[in-house]
């Protein structure tokens, strides 16, 4: 699913951006917090899409 792949790429890019801001010490805490919040929303959306791809099997 293309949407899921794009979300994973954006999630990875956000992770790198957050790491770079924290490592450089130049990122303000509000900016880092906004990026982390966006990253969490992406993770939730990815989980939702993954759940739709994999059927629930009750054994």
Secondary structure, DSSP 8 states (H G I E B T S, - for coil): -HHHHHHHHHHHHHHHHHHHHHHHS-S-HHHHHHHHHHHHHHHHHHHHHHHHHS-----
